[in-house]
Amino acid sequence: MKPTIPQGTRDFGPAEVRRRQYILASIKKVFEIYGFQPIETPSMEQLETLMGKYGEEGDRLIFKILNNGLNDPKNQEKARKGFEQVLEGKNSTLLTERALRYDLTIPFARFVAMNQHQLSFPFKRYQMQPVWRADRPQRGRYREFWQCDADVVGSTALLHEAELICIYQQAFAQLQLPEITIKINNRKILTGLAECCEASERLMDITVAIDKLDKIGWEKVAAELANKGLQKNQIDFIQTYLGFEGQNESKLQQMEQLLAKSETAQTGIAELRSILNYHQQLNSTSAESRVEVDFTLARGLNYYTGFITEVSTTAVKMGSIGGGGRYDDLTGLFGLKNMSGVGISFGIDRIYDVLEELNLFPSSLKSSTKILLVNIEPLAEQQLYRYLNRLRAEGIAAEFYADAAKFDKQMKYADKRNIPYVGIMGSEELNEQLINVKNMESGTQQKMSLEEVIALLGNA
Amino acid sequence: MKPTIPQGTRDFGPAEVRRRQYILASIKKVFEIYGFQPIETPSMEQLETLMGKYGEEGDRLIFKILNNGLNDPKNQEKARKGFEQVLEGKNSTLLTERALRYDLTIPFARFVAMNQHQLSFPFKRYQMQPVWRADRPQRGRYREFWQCDADVVGSTALLHEAELICIYQQAFAQLQLPEITIKINNRKILTGLAECCEASERLMDITVAIDKLDKIGWEKVAAELANKGLQKNQIDFIQTYLGFEGQNESKLQQMEQLLAKSETAQTGIAELRSILNYHQQLNSTSAESRVEVDFTLARGLNYYTGFITEVSTTAVKMGSIGGGGRYDDLTGLFGLKNMSGVGISFGIDRIYDVLEELNLFPSSLKSSTKILLVNIEPLAEQQLYRYLNRLRAEGIAAEFYADAAKFDKQMKYADKRNIPYVGIMGSEELNEQLINVKNMESGTQQKMSLEEVIALLGNA
């Protein structure tokens, strides 16, 4: 049997796991410095928790788990009924009552509603877990992938928005990711735009069309708007809206005038100004990342109601590597009303690709083992064990090649494993109480005492 | 809608996540010091990769994923056929072609077979991931739980067994888990026992019966053996086998005599002696853990062929917290022959329970946030932001209470969150350029400069 893995899933070898863990650990550190706390939810949720939360397309892409024991005679009749319901496109707990997590937001909302009496609000949580989607696999799109979210729920204070922007900046600075732009906007301004061109009932169409501006350009956006029934004067107004340039404050002032008639828009503009003001006071990073008001930012079909944000780097060709926003009623779906939330998400897979393309992963991630002690002189074995014990006791990852293989094979092993140093002890070194340490990158060799080896590798 | 989670699954709040991460990080550190490398495999495997690998019971307990798009007219006929097959108790890729990981060993074997040309052998890997089993949930048994394994594949050297014992000792020492006993045995000795009492064809029955000795006692084991058709003299011989006491070397010598006729047993005894010898040279921990030859150790239905081990603590009433062994042909199932492997597993859920019962989790895990700056004096806000920035820049996790809530509410928040210090800045402190720092545990308060706060919390 020639084994394979399911389409759209991936095995991660040692180098990949270390690199992913480096990304997650870097972000986690920043989350914690800002007072966010980790939670984890089960991979499976009740099917009814997930269904209907991600639109029709989402419902189709949720992985459902077959109930167990269907072939048990006492279950067969029900199972058959459930199967017929599924064929009709309905859900049936008779066939499947559980499903795999589709994102981290709905499980988080469910968690908050279920644990509301144990939690202290505002509740600032982060969560780093895989999610599953039955999407058609393609380059950069997987059926199992990690999400990495931070959200604050139970506070409307705009300081949180500013802190989340700082978290983006600090995390990307930590990862040394260059040329970061953090775009910010406010859904209230988009609402105001729809109001001002007298197309409030077309708000979602306008939002969805604007969201495509980057990808398809203005001509096609205009065509789509016309297609949705907007008149030329309305489309012209939207074009003016999308055309503002300049510094953040200048843009905000232009928008204040353009959308003077909409109270909602004025609130949105005031919120952005307030967020920028908080941000200025809180941002202590020397990162080169820019925070840019961008009225063309729309965030598509998402359920945001206030602040929205999206992060990208211009250093490589790549879509957004993060995004988020505020939603007024996150937990209402699960019976807990009046809980405003604001959150951001990191696109781990894309961040991985960017770091790799720019060669920004620390070289120390290539191997955790610092030295391989080769096994060529049986008389030296006991001495090598003593060295091994001491190195490990000092916290230095060290290996001994246990099989009595040829020297070349052992060296090849060290090389393939990216182990930076090899320690060789023949009869000569044994007599001298030294070990011959080869630097695998430079190829140089040097006889050293155990203490010298510890000094060398303890700092490596 | 009142939300719930699937039976047998768990949400983990911040304290639980931190404690679990503490356990995993402690073990991971030891794995790496011994040269083990991380891999991760997908949560889903092809159904055929898993089926038939865990016995009939296992096959029933595997969670299967429903294929997507069953209600699409062009899939319905096939789906119906697949459903009928499933009702007959067969697998059908027409209805379900994927399943959730049931353990980490089979996916590891599949990984090695698939990636054999990229890997360097011996391949020493560790893996910490959740697995899923449709077992009936009960106290301490979940449908989603973490496994944590380390295995070496591609070497028959017994040094690996000794290193794995050292890993157990060092990891449990790291976690400060007291009264650890590491029992070791060898399946070859059990094979020899079956040979010597002329019941080789009953080897599995004998192994399974002996495995129950701890739980049901000798009388019932003897009854089970009789039930399986063993004669009184055979059962007496097994009783003698199980009765040896004393130091490890003394036990080994007694066994050498009892099973003198079996070459297989002699090989098993020699292997144990060799492992103990390596272990003596490699063990550098001052841990109190004992390594004990225990011929009653059997490891039930598992597919081990040589060394076997099991770890427990006598400090609390709890089953084994780890176990493992050597298997001659791990990857043969997937077409890669002659790959001997040896591995161990940590029982994360039980280790968690033991640490909790013994109150051994470091108190620093209660909160990552070190200080909450309360928000009571609007004039102090800007100054507090400066403090906040500086603390965070020093890597000290700090929060500002963003909403203008009552003082009591803010203090309650800090208390409930287990934040150890609260910083208060009223108009007086603002004038003095100081901050009033309250130790939440002792209740004492002290005015400090920012530098003093950093000195206090940087070491906390």
HADDOCK unambig.tbl for C-alpha pairs under 7 A between the chains (distance, minus, plus):
assign (segid A and resid 1 and name CA) (segid B and resid 334 and name CA) 5.63 0.50 0.50
assign (segid A and resid 1 and name CA) (segid B and resid 335 and name CA) 6.19 0.50 0.50
assign (segid A and resid 2 and name CA) (segid B and resid 334 and name CA) 6.24 0.50 0.50
assign (segid A and resid 2 and name CA) (segid B and resid 335 and name CA) 6.80 0.50 0.50
assign (segid A and resid 3 and name CA) (segid B and resid 49 and name CA) 6.92 0.50 0.50
assign (segid A and resid 3 and name CA) (segid B and resid 110 and name CA) 6.35 0.50 0.50
assign (segid A and resid 3 and name CA) (segid B and resid 114 and name CA) 6.46 0.50 0.50
assign (segid A and resid 3 and name CA) (segid B and resid 334 and name CA) 6.21 0.50 0.50
assign (segid A and resid 5 and name CA) (segid B and resid 45 and name CA) 5.72 0.50 0.50
assign (segid A and resid 5 and name CA) (segid B and resid 46 and name CA) 5.92 0.50 0.50
assign (segid A and resid 6 and name CA) (segid B and resid 44 and name CA) 6.94 0.50 0.50
assign (segid A and resid 6 and name CA) (segid B and resid 45 and name CA) 6.03 0.50 0.50
assign (segid A and resid 6 and name CA) (segid B and resid 46 and name CA) 5.72 0.50 0.50
assign (segid A and resid 9 and name CA) (segid B and resid 42 and name CA) 5.99 0.50 0.50
assign (segid A and resid 10 and name CA) (segid B and resid 41 and name CA) 6.81 0.50 0.50
assign (segid A and resid 10 and name CA) (segid B and resid 42 and name CA) 5.90 0.50 0.50
assign (segid A and resid 11 and name CA) (segid B and resid 40 and name CA) 5.99 0.50 0.50
assign (segid A and resid 11 and name CA) (segid B and resid 41 and name CA) 4.63 0.50 0.50
assign (segid A and resid 11 and name CA) (segid B and resid 42 and name CA) 6.05 0.50 0.50
assign (segid A and resid 12 and name CA) (segid B and resid 39 and name CA) 5.60 0.50 0.50
assign (segid A and resid 12 and name CA) (segid B and resid 40 and name CA) 5.04 0.50 0.50
assign (segid A and resid 12 and name CA) (segid B and resid 41 and name CA) 6.26 0.50 0.50
assign (segid A and resid 13 and name CA) (segid B and resid 39 and name CA) 4.90 0.50 0.50
assign (segid A and resid 13 and name CA) (segid B and resid 40 and name CA) 6.81 0.50 0.50
assign (segid A and resid 14 and name CA) (segid B and resid 37 and name CA) 5.59 0.50 0.50
assign (segid A and resid 14 and name CA) (segid B and resid 38 and name CA) 4.93 0.50 0.50
assign (segid A and resid 14 and name CA) (segid B and resid 39 and name CA) 5.12 0.50 0.50
assign (segid A and resid 17 and name CA) (segid B and resid 38 and name CA) 6.32 0.50 0.50
assign (segid A and resid 17 and name CA) (segid B and resid 39 and name CA) 6.11 0.50 0.50
assign (segid A and resid 17 and name CA) (segid B and resid 40 and name CA) 6.87 0.50 0.50
assign (segid A and resid 32 and name CA) (segid B and resid 368 and name CA) 6.40 0.50 0.50
assign (segid A and resid 32 and name CA) (segid B and resid 369 and name CA) 6.96 0.50 0.50
assign (segid A and resid 32 and name CA) (segid B and resid 397 and name CA) 6.02 0.50 0.50
assign (segid A and resid 33 and name CA) (segid B and resid 392 and name CA) 5.96 0.50 0.50
assign (segid A and resid 33 and name CA) (segid B and resid 395 and name CA) 6.50 0.50 0.50
assign (segid A and resid 33 and name CA) (segid B and resid 396 and name CA) 6.10 0.50 0.50
assign (segid A and resid 33 and name CA) (segid B and resid 397 and name CA) 3.68 0.50 0.50
assign (segid A and resid 33 and name CA) (segid B and resid 398 and name CA) 6.08 0.50 0.50
assign (segid A and resid 34 and name CA) (segid B and resid 397 and name CA) 5.91 0.50 0.50
assign (segid A and resid 34 and name CA) (segid B and resid 398 and name CA) 6.00 0.50 0.50
assign (segid A and resid 34 and name CA) (segid B and resid 399 and name CA) 6.13 0.50 0.50
assign (segid A and resid 35 and name CA) (segid B and resid 369 and name CA) 5.34 0.50 0.50
assign (segid A and resid 35 and name CA) (segid B and resid 397 and name CA) 5.98 0.50 0.50
assign (segid A and resid 35 and name CA) (segid B and resid 398 and name CA) 5.98 0.50 0.50
assign (segid A and resid 35 and name CA) (segid B and resid 399 and name CA) 5.55 0.50 0.50
assign (segid A and resid 37 and name CA) (segid B and resid 14 and name CA) 5.60 0.50 0.50
assign (segid A and resid 38 and name CA) (segid B and resid 14 and name CA) 4.91 0.50 0.50
assign (segid A and resid 38 and name CA) (segid B and resid 17 and name CA) 6.33 0.50 0.50
assign (segid A and resid 39 and name CA) (segid B and resid 12 and name CA) 5.60 0.50 0.50
assign (segid A and resid 39 and name CA) (segid B and resid 13 and name CA) 4.89 0.50 0.50
assign (segid A and resid 39 and name CA) (segid B and resid 14 and name CA) 5.11 0.50 0.50
assign (segid A and resid 39 and name CA) (segid B and resid 17 and name CA) 6.11 0.50 0.50
assign (segid A and resid 40 and name CA) (segid B and resid 11 and name CA) 5.98 0.50 0.50
assign (segid A and resid 40 and name CA) (segid B and resid 12 and name CA) 5.03 0.50 0.50
assign (segid A and resid 40 and name CA) (segid B and resid 13 and name CA) 6.80 0.50 0.50
assign (segid A and resid 40 and name CA) (segid B and resid 17 and name CA) 6.88 0.50 0.50
assign (segid A and resid 41 and name CA) (segid B and resid 10 and name CA) 6.81 0.50 0.50
assign (segid A and resid 41 and name CA) (segid B and resid 11 and name CA) 4.62 0.50 0.50
assign (segid A and resid 41 and name CA) (segid B and resid 12 and name CA) 6.26 0.50 0.50
assign (segid A and resid 42 and name CA) (segid B and resid 9 and name CA) 5.98 0.50 0.50
assign (segid A and resid 42 and name CA) (segid B and resid 10 and name CA) 5.90 0.50 0.50
assign (segid A and resid 42 and name CA) (segid B and resid 11 and name CA) 6.05 0.50 0.50
assign (segid A and resid 44 and name CA) (segid B and resid 6 and name CA) 6.92 0.50 0.50
assign (segid A and resid 45 and name CA) (segid B and resid 5 and name CA) 5.72 0.50 0.50
assign (segid A and resid 45 and name CA) (segid B and resid 6 and name CA) 6.04 0.50 0.50
assign (segid A and resid 46 and name CA) (segid B and resid 5 and name CA) 5.92 0.50 0.50
assign (segid A and resid 46 and name CA) (segid B and resid 6 and name CA) 5.72 0.50 0.50
assign (segid A and resid 49 and name CA) (segid B and resid 3 and name CA) 6.90 0.50 0.50
assign (segid A and resid 63 and name CA) (segid B and resid 65 and name CA) 6.80 0.50 0.50
assign (segid A and resid 64 and name CA) (segid B and resid 65 and name CA) 5.84 0.50 0.50
assign (segid A and resid 64 and name CA) (segid B and resid 66 and name CA) 5.52 0.50 0.50
assign (segid A and resid 65 and name CA) (segid B and resid 63 and name CA) 6.79 0.50 0.50
assign (segid A and resid 65 and name CA) (segid B and resid 64 and name CA) 5.84 0.50 0.50
assign (segid A and resid 65 and name CA) (segid B and resid 65 and name CA) 4.44 0.50 0.50
assign (segid A and resid 65 and name CA) (segid B and resid 66 and name CA) 5.61 0.50 0.50
assign (segid A and resid 66 and name CA) (segid B and resid 64 and name CA) 5.51 0.50 0.50
assign (segid A and resid 66 and name CA) (segid B and resid 65 and name CA) 5.59 0.50 0.50
assign (segid A and resid 66 and name CA) (segid B and resid 66 and name CA) 5.47 0.50 0.50
assign (segid A and resid 70 and name CA) (segid B and resid 87 and name CA) 6.22 0.50 0.50
assign (segid A and resid 71 and name CA) (segid B and resid 86 and name CA) 6.49 0.50 0.50
assign (segid A and resid 71 and name CA) (segid B and resid 87 and name CA) 4.24 0.50 0.50
assign (segid A and resid 71 and name CA) (segid B and resid 88 and name CA) 6.01 0.50 0.50
assign (segid A and resid 71 and name CA) (segid B and resid 89 and name CA) 5.38 0.50 0.50
assign (segid A and resid 76 and name CA) (segid B and resid 87 and name CA) 6.80 0.50 0.50
assign (segid A and resid 86 and name CA) (segid B and resid 71 and name CA) 6.48 0.50 0.50
assign (segid A and resid 87 and name CA) (segid B and resid 70 and name CA) 6.22 0.50 0.50
assign (segid A and resid 87 and name CA) (segid B and resid 71 and name CA) 4.24 0.50 0.50
assign (segid A and resid 87 and name CA) (segid B and resid 76 and name CA) 6.80 0.50 0.50
assign (segid A and resid 88 and name CA) (segid B and resid 71 and name CA) 6.02 0.50 0.50
assign (segid A and resid 89 and name CA) (segid B and resid 71 and name CA) 5.39 0.50 0.50
assign (segid A and resid 110 and name CA) (segid B and resid 3 and name CA) 6.36 0.50 0.50
assign (segid A and resid 114 and name CA) (segid B and resid 3 and name CA) 6.48 0.50 0.50
assign (segid A and resid 120 and name CA) (segid B and resid 413 and name CA) 6.08 0.50 0.50
assign (segid A and resid 120 and name CA) (segid B and resid 416 and name CA) 6.69 0.50 0.50
assign (segid A and resid 155 and name CA) (segid B and resid 403 and name CA) 6.97 0.50 0.50
assign (segid A and resid 157 and name CA) (segid B and resid 402 and name CA) 6.05 0.50 0.50
assign (segid A and resid 157 and name CA) (segid B and resid 403 and name CA) 5.92 0.50 0.50
assign (segid A and resid 159 and name CA) (segid B and resid 402 and name CA) 6.30 0.50 0.50
assign (segid A and resid 281 and name CA) (segid B and resid 385 and name CA) 6.53 0.50 0.50
assign (segid A and resid 282 and name CA) (segid B and resid 385 and name CA) 6.05 0.50 0.50
assign (segid A and resid 282 and name CA) (segid B and resid 389 and name CA) 6.17 0.50 0.50
assign (segid A and resid 284 and name CA) (segid B and resid 389 and name CA) 5.94 0.50 0.50
assign (segid A and resid 334 and name CA) (segid B and resid 1 and name CA) 5.67 0.50 0.50
assign (segid A and resid 334 and name CA) (segid B and resid 2 and name CA) 6.25 0.50 0.50
assign (segid A and resid 334 and name CA) (segid B and resid 3 and name CA) 6.22 0.50 0.50
assign (segid A and resid 335 and name CA) (segid B and resid 1 and name CA) 6.26 0.50 0.50
assign (segid A and resid 335 and name CA) (segid B and resid 2 and name CA) 6.82 0.50 0.50
assign (segid A and resid 368 and name CA) (segid B and resid 32 and name CA) 6.39 0.50 0.50
assign (segid A and resid 369 and name CA) (segid B and resid 32 and name CA) 6.95 0.50 0.50
assign (segid A and resid 369 and name CA) (segid B and resid 35 and name CA) 5.34 0.50 0.50
assign (segid A and resid 385 and name CA) (segid B and resid 281 and name CA) 6.53 0.50 0.50
assign (segid A and resid 385 and name CA) (segid B and resid 282 and name CA) 6.05 0.50 0.50
assign (segid A and resid 389 and name CA) (segid B and resid 282 and name CA) 6.15 0.50 0.50
assign (segid A and resid 389 and name CA) (segid B and resid 284 and name CA) 5.92 0.50 0.50
assign (segid A and resid 392 and name CA) (segid B and resid 33 and name CA) 5.94 0.50 0.50
assign (segid A and resid 395 and name CA) (segid B and resid 33 and name CA) 6.49 0.50 0.50
assign (segid A and resid 396 and name CA) (segid B and resid 33 and name CA) 6.08 0.50 0.50
assign (segid A and resid 397 and name CA) (segid B and resid 32 and name CA) 6.00 0.50 0.50
assign (segid A and resid 397 and name CA) (segid B and resid 33 and name CA) 3.67 0.50 0.50
assign (segid A and resid 397 and name CA) (segid B and resid 34 and name CA) 5.89 0.50 0.50
assign (segid A and resid 397 and name CA) (segid B and resid 35 and name CA) 5.97 0.50 0.50
assign (segid A and resid 398 and name CA) (segid B and resid 33 and name CA) 6.07 0.50 0.50
assign (segid A and resid 398 and name CA) (segid B and resid 34 and name CA) 5.98 0.50 0.50
assign (segid A and resid 398 and name CA) (segid B and resid 35 and name CA) 5.96 0.50 0.50
assign (segid A and resid 399 and name CA) (segid B and resid 34 and name CA) 6.14 0.50 0.50
assign (segid A and resid 399 and name CA) (segid B and resid 35 and name CA) 5.55 0.50 0.50
assign (segid A and resid 402 and name CA) (segid B and resid 157 and name CA) 6.04 0.50 0.50
assign (segid A and resid 402 and name CA) (segid B and resid 159 and name CA) 6.30 0.50 0.50
assign (segid A and resid 403 and name CA) (segid B and resid 155 and name CA) 6.96 0.50 0.50
assign (segid A and resid 403 and name CA) (segid B and resid 157 and name CA) 5.91 0.50 0.50
assign (segid A and resid 413 and name CA) (segid B and resid 120 and name CA) 6.08 0.50 0.50
assign (segid A and resid 416 and name CA) (segid B and resid 120 and name CA) 6.68 0.50 0.50
